[in-house]
Each structure stands twice: as structure tokens, then as C-alpha cells.
Amino acid sequence: MGFTLDKVVPWGRSYQEYVSMFSLSDTDLKRRILGCGDGPASFNASLTDGGGNIISLDPIYHFNLTQIKQRITETYTVVLEQLRNNKNDFILDEIQSIEELGAIRMAAMELFLYSEHLSAC
């Protein structure tokens, strides 16, 4: 049947989340990086803007920006609701609330959508 966007729930992470999640040092960030399964995250755009060398791959990049943006719009409130319903399953150390997490992720996805460096979509 193939890959369809209606099965994808885009939920992009921020640059700082990537740095923290992978314990990336300044030295790491100066290396060539391959991001696999990056989705609509802002890591590539932010690192590229800072002079970094990164290529990101994700099946979602098969779709154009309008389609990805539409899917983000369709699923954002659903994801937030699921997070609220299952908040006891998450550890939010540096992030104070589900709403703050949603704002961080939406900002990351918007940076992805409006980055001048996107050429795959």
C-alpha cells in the first residue's frame, strides 16, 4: 500500500532537545551529522544556521511542505490531548507542563517548516 501521511503523527523536537538527548558536545556539533528519522524537527535548520554540516532523512520528506503542515495542524491537538491523558507516563524534568512541551514542539516544527535550508520537501 505504501507510506501515507494520515498514519504519521509529526512531533518535531527542538535543537536543544537533540543536544540533550544525544549528549552532543561542541566537538560533536562540528562533525558531519546524519539525522535519521528526524521528522519535522528544528535540529537540522538550527545547526545549519550555525554553520553545521547535517543531512536529515525521514519518510515524511516524501511529502511537500503544505502536506506536512496540514498533518501537523490535524494532529497537534490530538497529540496534546493524548499527552494530558497519559501524563503520568512521562518524566518532564526541564519542561514544566504538557502545554510548555506542546509550545516547544510547535516552535520546532514551525522552524522546520519555514527554514530556508529545506531542499528535500
Helices and strands as residue ranges (DSSP letters): G 5-7, H 15-21, H 26-29, E 32-36, H 43-49, E 53-57, G 59-62, H 65-85, G 87-89, H 98-113
